[in-house]
């Protein structure tokens, strides 16, 4: 036998004579248990010192030990008298440590106490007064669900039987009526129930978020699951979801708990910014009940948060996204956000102007004010607004500073035959006014284009011209017009080339190959002065492109030509090409000696000379005048000699002679040239047959003064 076992037996021998004193050794607890039932006795084995350890635990029934445990040797002991059927057990690992007693008997009723010894803490005692109860009379109670509605009882006519009748009005809470009978708190009551089926509309409908959502605040773009619960509804109801009076169909199938009479429906919702302040409703309808009493709903208002929606707009601008130079313009950063935006940032051409000292005086929160617009302010403006959700950036807006036309460095330029007015403005000019002035002429033109062709200018452009242009662009008129003095000399044609002299058709002629940009040609003849010191312009003529001026040579090249008349030794012929801008330098040709010899005229051509012809003509006129004067004098002298008066004798013709004359048809007579007869109707040159005389009317007019009406008088003629 070991020392530890000897020590345990010694302690048990001593403990058998030890008695528990109530109030001195430790506290006393009272506990009841049913006969043939089980019970548990607890002993406080916990020390208040962390380094302390349990060394010995002993249970007593009255003054007799029934169980012990030595922690030092981990040995257990139980009384064979008490634990003959093994109905005693302990769980040493638990605190407090329980002692289990099964199959209680009436003699188990006693005062039990435990003794606990520690390594450092003093010995501890706990007393339990166990009462074993037999079978008392029952107590009857009525329950509506879990609610006690009646606890009165009465004796029955049947021996050892008790009864209780219940008269209960049906209400919404009436569910399962249960009758319970019990005779002690140590045993579970026996019961019997009856289920009452009531058609119920939902007593309450609630909407709950599965996540922790405060004040129904949602963030746009996220997905949430919301649950609708309908309480105390029977049978299973119909649950419908509505968002802003719009029926939602994309939700999960509802569930219904028959026991709790609770229906649930889940909805997956992805709100947008348009759903802010929208109403979400869950409507529960009991189809087994008549309309009007079968519905119940819960409605919540959504608070949808989202990043700012930003847009830049102009204020008091007469032009779309435009401002006139030196005017004031304002930009507003229009923001739609939940929660409200609390910070704004402005950008000019993608540069943050809040960080630019030159712009700080223009920024006022969500407003940008340019008090005096300059051209440097033309560009793209945008803004960013921030709230607790995030930041939103507005699409850039292009602001153009509009200004009146003004001249560039070029001003007015002439290229080919087009005058261009070089101006810059915003917007582009839509009207140009031209002032073209020469020494003696002036013309004003209005065009829509900055270029104007000289072909529409009607004044002469052979000399320099002062050209002024001014533009308008719908914003303002150009204050300082563009002016330039332009010479058109470079637009004149070049000097004629490959010209030659020829003698054809009794005169000299000049022919040249046409040059570009020439509209006509001038041909001149220069004669040597009498002093042989210089050439003097003799005459000038112009020749254009007509059928008479164009001839062909062997090379099939069109040539222009003109007639020069006569040329003498020392004379020169000139040709120059001209257009509306003037003439080229003159090309002078001098005839060769061979050409002059070929052009010499015969001696009689001397008289065809103009001067000689005038002299000869004058002499002939004088001779003719003298001769006509002499003839006239002779005629006057002859008219002075008196001539005898002519006498016409009228002879009477007999009938025989008259018949002979009438029968002669081929005989023609001509009236006398010296006798103007008024009895005839024909002229002096008209022939009349003799037979017509008898048919002529007889007009008895007085005879002419040179006719003698004396019968049988002979005429001296």
Secondary structure, 3 states (H helix, E strand, C coil): CCHHHHHHHHHHHHHCCCCCCECCCEEEEEEEEECCCCEEEEECCCCCCCCCCEEEEEEEECCEEEEEEECCCCEEEECCCCCCCCCEEEECCCCCEEEEECCCCHHHCEEEEEEEEECCCCCEEEEEEEEEECCCCCEEEEEECCEEEECCCEECCCCCCEECCCCCCCCCCCCEEEEEEECCCCCCCEEEEEECCCCECCCEEEEEECCCCCCCEEECCCCEEEEEEEECCECCCEEEEEECCEEECCECCCEEECCCCEEEEEEEECCCHHHCCCEEEEEEECCCCCCCCCEEEEEEECEEEEEEEEEEEEECCCECCEEECCCCEEEEEEEEEECCCCEEEEEECCEEHHHCHHHHHHEECCEEEECCCCHHHCEEEEEEEECCCCEEECCCEEEEEEEEEEEEEEEEEEECCEEEEEEEEECCCCEEEEEEECCCCEEEEEECCCEEEHHHCCCCCCCCEEEEEEEECCCCECCCCEEEEECCHHHCCCCCEEEEEEEECCEEEEEEECCCCCCEEEEEEEEECCCCCCEEEEEEEEECCCCCCEEECCCCCEEEEEEEECCCCCCEEEEEEEECCEECCCEEEECCHHHHHHCCCCHHHHHHCHHHHHHHHHHHHHHHHHHHHHHHHHHHHHHCCCCCCCCCCECCCCHHHHHHHHHCCCCEECCCCCCCCCCCCCCCCCCEEHHHHHHCCCCCCCCCCCCCCCECCCCCC
